[in-house]
Amino acid sequence: MSDTTSADFDCDQPWVGNLNELVQFAERGIVSKTLIDCPKSKIVHFSMRTGQSLSGHAAGTPATIHVLRGEGTITLGETDYDASPSSIYYMPAGQYHAVKSTDDLVFLLNLFR
């Protein structure tokens, strides 16, 4: 398994890793780990304790949120969605979104540039 960070990742080579091994919760703050940071895509692994949230914002590129573990609420625009394992959400560029964890939440954020 690869345990390289985006700082030493070669965008012309494959990346292989175990997403469960990347889960790490902090008592204060959300743990985010950039796995891939290439000119056309960026993949970030998030671990959020119950009750933590990412405040609403919009990104300049299209993105997806893929829930791997736990429960939460994903807000897209003015609509709240129940987040659970295996759910995925697509956001066009400029889409307002927010994330709240109701049970230790782990997800991948994929940014398409």
N, CA, C and O atoms as a GROMACS GRO file, in nm:
protein
  452
    1MET      N    1   0.083  -0.118   0.000
    1MET     CA    2   0.000   0.000   0.000
    1MET      C    3   0.088   0.124   0.000
    1MET      O    4   0.194   0.127   0.062
    2SER      N    5   0.042   0.223  -0.068
    2SER     CA    6   0.115   0.348  -0.073
    2SER      C    7   0.080   0.434   0.047
    2SER      O    8  -0.037   0.445   0.084
    3ASP      N    9   0.179   0.495   0.107
    3ASP     CA   10   0.150   0.589   0.215
    3ASP      C   11   0.217   0.722   0.183
    3ASP      O   12   0.258   0.797   0.272
    4THR      N   13   0.227   0.750   0.053
    4THR     CA   14   0.285   0.876   0.012
    4THR      C   15   0.185   0.988   0.035
    4THR      O   16   0.064   0.967   0.035
    5THR      N   17   0.237   1.107   0.055
    5THR     CA   18   0.152   1.224   0.067
    5THR      C   19   0.148   1.293  -0.068
    5THR      O   20   0.224   1.258  -0.159
    6SER      N   21   0.060   1.389  -0.082
    6SER     CA   22   0.051   1.459  -0.209
    6SER      C   23   0.181   1.531  -0.242
    6SER      O   24   0.210   1.556  -0.359
    7ALA      N   25   0.261   1.566  -0.140
    7ALA     CA   26   0.385   1.639  -0.164
    7ALA      C   27   0.485   1.556  -0.243
    7ALA      O   28   0.563   1.611  -0.320
    8ASP      N   29   0.483   1.423  -0.226
    8ASP     CA   30   0.578   1.341  -0.299
    8ASP      C   31   0.509   1.247  -0.398
    8ASP      O   32   0.568   1.148  -0.442
    9PHE      N   33   0.386   1.277  -0.432
    9PHE     CA   34   0.311   1.193  -0.525
    9PHE      C   35   0.344   1.231  -0.668
    9PHE      O   36   0.350   1.350  -0.702
   10ASP      N   37   0.365   1.133  -0.751
   10ASP     CA   38   0.390   1.151  -0.894
   10ASP      C   39   0.259   1.131  -0.969
   10ASP      O   40   0.207   1.020  -0.972
   11CYS      N   41   0.207   1.236  -1.028
   11CYS     CA   42   0.077   1.232  -1.096
   11CYS      C   43   0.076   1.139  -1.217
   11CYS      O   44  -0.031   1.107  -1.269
   12ASP      N   45   0.193   1.096  -1.261
   12ASP     CA   46   0.200   1.005  -1.375
   12ASP      C   47   0.206   0.858  -1.332
   12ASP      O   48   0.222   0.769  -1.415
   13GLN      N   49   0.195   0.833  -1.202
   13GLN     CA   50   0.199   0.698  -1.148
   13GLN      C   51   0.069   0.666  -1.075
   13GLN      O   52   0.002   0.758  -1.028
   14PRO      N   53   0.032   0.539  -1.064
   14PRO     CA   54  -0.089   0.502  -0.989
   14PRO      C   55  -0.070   0.526  -0.839
   14PRO      O   56   0.043   0.529  -0.789
   15TRP      N   57  -0.181   0.543  -0.770
   15TRP     CA   58  -0.180   0.552  -0.624
   15TRP      C   59  -0.265   0.438  -0.573
   15TRP      O   60  -0.377   0.417  -0.621
   16VAL      N   61  -0.214   0.364  -0.475
   16VAL     CA   62  -0.287   0.253  -0.416
   16VAL      C   63  -0.279   0.269  -0.265
   16VAL      O   64  -0.172   0.294  -0.211
   17GLY      N   65  -0.392   0.257  -0.198
   17GLY     CA   66  -0.391   0.271  -0.053
   17GLY      C   67  -0.513   0.208   0.009
   17GLY      O   68  -0.610   0.176  -0.060
   18ASN      N   69  -0.510   0.190   0.139
   18ASN     CA   70  -0.621   0.136   0.216
   18ASN      C   71  -0.689   0.252   0.288
   18ASN      O   72  -0.631   0.310   0.380
   19LEU      N   73  -0.811   0.286   0.247
   19LEU     CA   74  -0.880   0.402   0.303
   19LEU      C   75  -0.911   0.384   0.451
   19LEU      O   76  -0.914   0.482   0.525
   20ASN      N   77  -0.936   0.262   0.496
   20ASN     CA   78  -0.962   0.238   0.638
   20ASN      C   79  -0.841   0.270   0.724
   20ASN      O   80  -0.855   0.316   0.837
   21GLU      N   81  -0.722   0.247   0.671
   21GLU     CA   82  -0.600   0.275   0.747
   21GLU      C   83  -0.575   0.425   0.760
   21GLU      O   84  -0.495   0.467   0.844
   22LEU      N   85  -0.641   0.506   0.680
   22LEU     CA   86  -0.622   0.651   0.685
   22LEU      C   87  -0.712   0.720   0.787
   22LEU      O   88  -0.693   0.838   0.816
   23VAL      N   89  -0.810   0.647   0.841
   23VAL     CA   90  -0.903   0.707   0.936
   23VAL      C   91  -0.829   0.747   1.063
   23VAL      O   92  -0.759   0.667   1.124
   24GLN      N   93  -0.846   0.874   1.099
   24GLN     CA   94  -0.781   0.927   1.220
   24GLN      C   95  -0.869   1.040   1.272
   24GLN      O   96  -0.890   1.140   1.202
   25PHE      N   97  -0.919   1.026   1.392
   25PHE     CA   98  -1.004   1.129   1.452
   25PHE      C   99  -0.923   1.211   1.550
   25PHE      O  100  -0.834   1.159   1.618
   26ALA      N  101  -0.955   1.339   1.557
   26ALA     CA  102  -0.892   1.429   1.653
   26ALA      C  103  -0.998   1.478   1.750
   26ALA      O  104  -1.114   1.495   1.712
   27GLU      N  105  -0.959   1.501   1.874
   27GLU     CA  106  -1.054   1.553   1.972
   27GLU      C  107  -1.102   1.692   1.932
   27GLU      O  108  -1.219   1.726   1.950
   28ARG      N  109  -1.013   1.770   1.877
   28ARG     CA  110  -1.049   1.905   1.831
   28ARG      C  111  -1.009   1.918   1.686
   28ARG      O  112  -0.893   1.895   1.650
   29GLY      N  113  -1.103   1.953   1.604
   29GLY     CA  114  -1.072   1.973   1.463
   29GLY      C  115  -1.100   1.851   1.379
   29GLY      O  116  -1.116   1.740   1.429
   30ILE      N  117  -1.106   1.874   1.252
   30ILE     CA  118  -1.134   1.771   1.153
   30ILE      C  119  -1.002   1.729   1.090
   30ILE      O  120  -0.918   1.813   1.060
   31VAL      N  121  -0.984   1.599   1.071
   31VAL     CA  122  -0.861   1.549   1.010
   31VAL      C  123  -0.884   1.534   0.860
   31VAL      O  124  -0.972   1.460   0.817
   32SER      N  125  -0.804   1.605   0.781
   32SER     CA  126  -0.810   1.590   0.636
   32SER      C  127  -0.672   1.552   0.586
   32SER      O  128  -0.570   1.607   0.629
   33LYS      N  129  -0.669   1.458   0.493
   33LYS     CA  130  -0.543   1.410   0.436
   33LYS      C  131  -0.555   1.415   0.284
   33LYS      O  132  -0.639   1.345   0.226
   34THR      N  133  -0.473   1.496   0.220
   34THR     CA  134  -0.473   1.502   0.075
   34THR      C  135  -0.400   1.379   0.022
   34THR      O  136  -0.282   1.358   0.053
   35LEU      N  137  -0.470   1.299  -0.057
   35LEU     CA  138  -0.413   1.177  -0.113
   35LEU      C  139  -0.352   1.204  -0.250
   35LEU      O  140  -0.242   1.158  -0.281
   36ILE      N  141  -0.425   1.277  -0.332
   36ILE     CA  142  -0.384   1.307  -0.468
   36ILE      C  143  -0.399   1.457  -0.490
   36ILE      O  144  -0.503   1.514  -0.455
   37ASP      N  145  -0.299   1.522  -0.546
   37ASP     CA  146  -0.310   1.663  -0.581
   37ASP      C  147  -0.240   1.682  -0.715
   37ASP      O  148  -0.121   1.709  -0.721
   38CYS      N  149  -0.318   1.666  -0.821
   38CYS     CA  150  -0.266   1.672  -0.958
   38CYS      C  151  -0.334   1.788  -1.032
   38CYS      O  152  -0.433   1.843  -0.984
   39PRO      N  153  -0.281   1.823  -1.147
   39PRO     CA  154  -0.339   1.937  -1.219
   39PRO      C  155  -0.489   1.922  -1.250
   39PRO      O  156  -0.560   2.023  -1.252
   40LYS      N  157  -0.538   1.802  -1.273
   40LYS     CA  158  -0.678   1.785  -1.311
   40LYS      C  159  -0.767   1.727  -1.201
   40LYS      O  160  -0.888   1.720  -1.218
   41SER      N  161  -0.708   1.686  -1.089
   41SER     CA  162  -0.790   1.627  -0.982
   41SER      C  163  -0.719   1.637  -0.848
   41SER      O  164  -0.596   1.642  -0.838
   42LYS      N  165  -0.802   1.639  -0.744
   42LYS     CA  166  -0.750   1.639  -0.607
   42LYS      C  167  -0.844   1.550  -0.525
   42LYS      O  168  -0.966   1.564  -0.535
   43ILE      N  169  -0.787   1.461  -0.445
   43ILE     CA  170  -0.866   1.372  -0.361
   43ILE      C  171  -0.822   1.391  -0.216
   43ILE      O  172  -0.704   1.380  -0.184
   44VAL      N  173  -0.920   1.421  -0.130
   44VAL     CA  174  -0.891   1.447   0.011
   44VAL      C  175  -0.977   1.353   0.097
   44VAL      O  176  -1.097   1.340   0.074
   45HIS      N  177  -0.915   1.289   0.194
   45HIS     CA  178  -0.981   1.198   0.288
   45HIS      C  179  -1.011   1.276   0.416
   45HIS      O  180  -0.921   1.334   0.476
   46PHE      N  181  -1.138   1.277   0.459
   46PHE     CA  182  -1.181   1.349   0.579
   46PHE      C  183  -1.229   1.253   0.686
   46PHE      O  184  -1.296   1.154   0.656
   47SER      N  185  -1.195   1.281   0.812
   47SER     CA  186  -1.247   1.210   0.928
   47SER      C  187  -1.301   1.315   1.025
   47SER      O  188  -1.228   1.404   1.070
   48MET      N  189  -1.431   1.303   1.057
   48MET     CA  190  -1.498   1.401   1.144
   48MET      C  191  -1.564   1.330   1.261
   48MET      O  192  -1.640   1.236   1.241
   49ARG      N  193  -1.534   1.374   1.382
   49ARG     CA  194  -1.600   1.321   1.502
   49ARG      C  195  -1.748   1.362   1.502
   49ARG      O  196  -1.786   1.460   1.437
   50THR      N  197  -1.829   1.289   1.574
   50THR     CA  198  -1.970   1.322   1.592
   50THR      C  199  -1.983   1.466   1.639
   50THR      O  200  -1.917   1.508   1.735
   51GLY      N  201  -2.069   1.541   1.572
   51GLY     CA  202  -2.095   1.680   1.609
   51GLY      C  203  -2.009   1.782   1.537
   51GLY      O  204  -2.039   1.901   1.542
   52GLN      N  205  -1.903   1.738   1.470
   52GLN     CA  206  -1.820   1.832   1.396
   52GLN      C  207  -1.887   1.868   1.264
   52GLN      O  208  -1.969   1.792   1.212
   53SER      N  209  -1.851   1.985   1.210
   53SER     CA  210  -1.911   2.026   1.083
   53SER      C  211  -1.815   2.110   1.001
   53SER      O  212  -1.725   2.175   1.054
   54LEU      N  213  -1.837   2.107   0.871
   54LEU     CA  214  -1.769   2.196   0.777
   54LEU      C  215  -1.872   2.302   0.740
   54LEU      O  216  -1.979   2.269   0.688
   55SER      N  217  -1.842   2.427   0.767
   55SER     CA  218  -1.939   2.533   0.739
   55SER      C  219  -1.964   2.545   0.590
   55SER      O  220  -1.882   2.504   0.508
   56GLY      N  221  -2.079   2.602   0.557
   56GLY     CA  222  -2.120   2.614   0.418
   56GLY      C  223  -2.025   2.699   0.336
   56GLY      O  224  -1.977   2.803   0.382
   57HIS      N  225  -1.998   2.654   0.215
   57HIS     CA  226  -1.911   2.725   0.124
   57HIS      C  227  -1.935   2.671  -0.017
   57HIS      O  228  -2.011   2.577  -0.036
   58ALA      N  229  -1.871   2.730  -0.115
   58ALA     CA  230  -1.879   2.684  -0.253
   58ALA      C  231  -1.737   2.670  -0.307
   58ALA      O  232  -1.649   2.748  -0.272
   59ALA      N  233  -1.715   2.570  -0.392
   59ALA     CA  234  -1.585   2.549  -0.454
   59ALA      C  235  -1.590   2.596  -0.599
   59ALA      O  236  -1.696   2.598  -0.660
   60GLY      N  237  -1.477   2.632  -0.650
   60GLY     CA  238  -1.470   2.681  -0.788
   60GLY      C  239  -1.466   2.572  -0.892
   60GLY      O  240  -1.466   2.600  -1.012
   61THR      N  241  -1.463   2.445  -0.847
   61THR     CA  242  -1.459   2.333  -0.941
   61THR      C  243  -1.568   2.232  -0.906
   61THR      O  244  -1.615   2.230  -0.792
   62PRO      N  245  -1.609   2.149  -1.002
   62PRO     CA  246  -1.702   2.041  -0.968
   62PRO      C  247  -1.636   1.946  -0.868
   62PRO      O  248  -1.514   1.934  -0.864
   63ALA      N  249  -1.719   1.879  -0.786
   63ALA     CA  250  -1.665   1.789  -0.684
   63ALA      C  251  -1.766   1.682  -0.648
   63ALA      O  252  -1.885   1.694  -0.678
   64THR      N  253  -1.718   1.576  -0.585
   64THR     CA  254  -1.806   1.474  -0.527
   64THR      C  255  -1.766   1.452  -0.382
   64THR      O  256  -1.650   1.470  -0.344
   65ILE      N  257  -1.864   1.414  -0.302
   65ILE     CA  258  -1.842   1.366  -0.166
   65ILE      C  259  -1.889   1.222  -0.166
   65ILE      O  260  -2.004   1.194  -0.200
   66HIS      N  261  -1.802   1.129  -0.128
   66HIS     CA  262  -1.834   0.986  -0.122
   66HIS      C  263  -1.819   0.942   0.023
   66HIS      O  264  -1.708   0.938   0.076
   67VAL      N  265  -1.930   0.908   0.087
   67VAL     CA  266  -1.929   0.870   0.228
   67VAL      C  267  -1.880   0.725   0.240
   67VAL      O  268  -1.932   0.635   0.175
   68LEU      N  269  -1.780   0.706   0.325
   68LEU     CA  270  -1.721   0.574   0.346
   68LEU      C  271  -1.769   0.508   0.475
   68LEU      O  272  -1.784   0.386   0.481
   69ARG      N  273  -1.793   0.591   0.579
   69ARG     CA  274  -1.826   0.537   0.710
   69ARG      C  275  -1.903   0.643   0.788
   69ARG      O  276  -1.884   0.763   0.767
   70GLY      N  277  -1.989   0.599   0.878
   70GLY     CA  278  -2.058   0.690   0.968
   70GLY      C  279  -2.186   0.748   0.911
   70GLY      O  280  -2.238   0.701   0.809
   71GLU      N  281  -2.236   0.852   0.978
   71GLU     CA  282  -2.362   0.916   0.940
   71GLU      C  283  -2.345   1.066   0.950
   71GLU      O  284  -2.260   1.117   1.023
   72GLY      N  285  -2.427   1.137   0.875
   72GLY     CA  286  -2.422   1.282   0.882
   72GLY      C  287  -2.527   1.345   0.794
   72GLY      O  288  -2.620   1.279   0.748
   73THR      N  289  -2.511   1.474   0.772
   73THR     CA  290  -2.600   1.550   0.685
   73THR      C  291  -2.514   1.625   0.585
   73THR      O  292  -2.420   1.696   0.621
   74ILE      N  293  -2.547   1.609   0.458
   74ILE     CA  294  -2.483   1.684   0.351
   74ILE      C  295  -2.585   1.785   0.302
   74ILE      O  296  -2.696   1.748   0.263
   75THR      N  297  -2.548   1.911   0.304
   75THR     CA  298  -2.636   2.016   0.254
   75THR      C  299  -2.585   2.060   0.118
   75THR      O  300  -2.469   2.099   0.103
   76LEU      N  301  -2.673   2.054   0.018
   76LEU     CA  302  -2.642   2.103  -0.116
   76LEU      C  303  -2.746   2.209  -0.148
   76LEU      O  304  -2.865   2.180  -0.157
   77GLY      N  305  -2.700   2.332  -0.164
   77GLY     CA  306  -2.795   2.441  -0.182
   77GLY      C  307  -2.876   2.456  -0.054
   77GLY      O  308  -2.820   2.476   0.054
   78GLU      N  309  -3.007   2.447  -0.067
   78GLU     CA  310  -3.094   2.459   0.050
   78GLU      C  311  -3.153   2.325   0.094
   78GLU      O  312  -3.242   2.320   0.178
   79THR      N  313  -3.102   2.215   0.037
   79THR     CA  314  -3.155   2.082   0.065
   79THR      C  315  -3.057   2.001   0.150
   79THR      O  316  -2.939   1.993   0.117
   80ASP      N  317  -3.108   1.941   0.258
   80ASP     CA  318  -3.029   1.853   0.344
   80ASP      C  319  -3.052   1.708   0.302
   80ASP      O  320  -3.165   1.668   0.275
   81TYR      N  321  -2.944   1.632   0.296
   81TYR     CA  322  -2.950   1.489   0.261
   81TYR      C  323  -2.889   1.408   0.374
   81TYR      O  324  -2.788   1.449   0.433
   82ASP      N  325  -2.950   1.294   0.406
   82ASP     CA  326  -2.893   1.202   0.505
   82ASP      C  327  -2.774   1.132   0.442
   82ASP      O  328  -2.787   1.068   0.338
   83ALA      N  329  -2.660   1.143   0.506
   83ALA     CA  330  -2.538   1.080   0.456
   83ALA      C  331  -2.514   0.950   0.531
   83ALA      O  332  -2.520   0.946   0.654
   84SER      N  333  -2.488   0.844   0.457
   84SER     CA  334  -2.458   0.714   0.515
   84SER      C  335  -2.358   0.644   0.423
   84SER      O  336  -2.337   0.688   0.310
   85PRO      N  337  -2.295   0.536   0.470
   85PRO     CA  338  -2.195   0.468   0.389
   85PRO      C  339  -2.247   0.432   0.250
   85PRO      O  340  -2.360   0.387   0.233
   86SER      N  341  -2.162   0.454   0.153
   86SER     CA  342  -2.186   0.426   0.011
   86SER      C  343  -2.266   0.534  -0.060
   86SER      O  344  -2.290   0.523  -0.180
   87SER      N  345  -2.308   0.640   0.011
   87SER     CA  346  -2.378   0.748  -0.059
   87SER      C  347  -2.275   0.840  -0.123
   87SER      O  348  -2.164   0.858  -0.073
   88ILE      N  349  -2.316   0.899  -0.235
   88ILE     CA  350  -2.226   0.989  -0.308
   88ILE      C  351  -2.306   1.110  -0.355
   88ILE      O  352  -2.424   1.098  -0.388
   89TYR      N  353  -2.241   1.224  -0.356
   89TYR     CA  354  -2.307   1.350  -0.389
   89TYR      C  355  -2.219   1.424  -0.490
   89TYR      O  356  -2.099   1.439  -0.469
   90TYR      N  357  -2.280   1.470  -0.598
   90TYR     CA  358  -2.208   1.548  -0.699
   90TYR      C  359  -2.246   1.695  -0.683
   90TYR      O  360  -2.362   1.728  -0.663
   91MET      N  361  -2.146   1.781  -0.691
   91MET     CA  362  -2.168   1.925  -0.680
   91MET      C  363  -2.105   1.995  -0.799
   91MET      O  364  -1.984   1.985  -0.819
   92PRO      N  365  -2.184   2.066  -0.878
   92PRO     CA  366  -2.124   2.144  -0.986
   92PRO      C  367  -2.042   2.259  -0.929
   92PRO      O  368  -2.058   2.295  -0.813
   93ALA      N  369  -1.955   2.316  -1.008
   93ALA     CA  370  -1.875   2.430  -0.964
   93ALA      C  371  -1.968   2.540  -0.912
   93ALA      O  372  -2.070   2.569  -0.972
   94GLY      N  373  -1.930   2.599  -0.800
   94GLY     CA  374  -2.008   2.706  -0.742
   94GLY      C  375  -2.124   2.662  -0.653
   94GLY      O  376  -2.195   2.747  -0.600
   95GLN      N  377  -2.144   2.531  -0.636
   95GLN     CA  378  -2.255   2.479  -0.556
   95GLN      C  379  -2.228   2.500  -0.407
   95GLN      O  380  -2.125   2.456  -0.356
   96TYR      N  381  -2.318   2.568  -0.338
   96TYR     CA  382  -2.308   2.582  -0.192
   96TYR      C  383  -2.325   2.444  -0.130
   96TYR      O  384  -2.413   2.367  -0.170
   97HIS      N  385  -2.240   2.411  -0.032
   97HIS     CA  386  -2.251   2.283   0.037
   97HIS      C  387  -2.194   2.294   0.178
   97HIS      O  388  -2.110   2.381   0.207
   98ALA      N  389  -2.240   2.206   0.265
   98ALA     CA  390  -2.193   2.197   0.403
   98ALA      C  391  -2.202   2.052   0.446
   98ALA      O  392  -2.279   1.974   0.389
   99VAL      N  393  -2.125   2.014   0.549
   99VAL     CA  394  -2.124   1.876   0.599
   99VAL      C  395  -2.132   1.880   0.750
   99VAL      O  396  -2.062   1.958   0.814
  100LYS      N  397  -2.217   1.795   0.808
  100LYS     CA  398  -2.226   1.781   0.954
  100LYS      C  399  -2.225   1.632   0.988
  100LYS      O  400  -2.296   1.553   0.927
  101SER      N  401  -2.144   1.595   1.085
  101SER     CA  402  -2.134   1.456   1.129
  101SER      C  403  -2.229   1.431   1.246
  101SER      O  404  -2.226   1.503   1.346
  102THR      N  405  -2.314   1.328   1.232
  102THR     CA  406  -2.400   1.289   1.343
  102THR      C  407  -2.352   1.159   1.407
  102THR      O  408  -2.400   1.120   1.513
  103ASP      N  409  -2.256   1.092   1.342
  103ASP     CA  410  -2.190   0.973   1.395
  103ASP      C  411  -2.057   0.964   1.321
  103ASP      O  412  -2.056   0.959   1.198
  104ASP      N  413  -1.945   0.961   1.392
  104ASP     CA  414  -1.812   0.965   1.332
  104ASP      C  415  -1.816   0.941   1.181
  104ASP      O  416  -1.842   0.829   1.137
  105LEU      N  417  -1.791   1.045   1.104
  105LEU     CA  418  -1.810   1.044   0.960
  105LEU      C  419  -1.677   1.045   0.887
  105LEU      O  420  -1.587   1.122   0.921
  106VAL      N  421  -1.664   0.958   0.787
  106VAL     CA  422  -1.545   0.950   0.704
  106VAL      C  423  -1.589   0.958   0.558
  106VAL      O  424  -1.680   0.886   0.516
  107PHE      N  425  -1.525   1.046   0.481
  107PHE     CA  426  -1.563   1.059   0.340
  107PHE      C  427  -1.444   1.104   0.256
  107PHE      O  428  -1.345   1.156   0.306
  108LEU      N  429  -1.458   1.082   0.125
  108LEU     CA  430  -1.361   1.131   0.027
  108LEU      C  431  -1.421   1.250  -0.045
  108LEU      O  432  -1.537   1.246  -0.087
  109LEU      N  433  -1.344   1.354  -0.060
  109LEU     CA  434  -1.380   1.468  -0.141
  109LEU      C  435  -1.294   1.460  -0.267
  109LEU      O  436  -1.171   1.457  -0.260
  110ASN      N  437  -1.360   1.458  -0.382
  110ASN     CA  438  -1.291   1.454  -0.511
  110ASN      C  439  -1.318   1.585  -0.583
  110ASN      O  440  -1.433   1.618  -0.613
  111LEU      N  441  -1.213   1.660  -0.611
  111LEU     CA  442  -1.225   1.786  -0.685
  111LEU      C  443  -1.179   1.763  -0.827
  111LEU      O  444  -1.073   1.705  -0.849
  112PHE      N  445  -1.258   1.807  -0.924
  112PHE     CA  446  -1.225   1.794  -1.066
  112PHE      C  447  -1.189   1.931  -1.120
  112PHE      O  448  -1.272   2.022  -1.118
  113ARG      N  449  -1.067   1.946  -1.167
  113ARG     CA  450  -1.021   2.077  -1.213
  113ARG      C  451  -1.028   2.089  -1.364
  113ARG      O  452  -0.993   2.192  -1.420
   0.00000   0.00000   0.00000
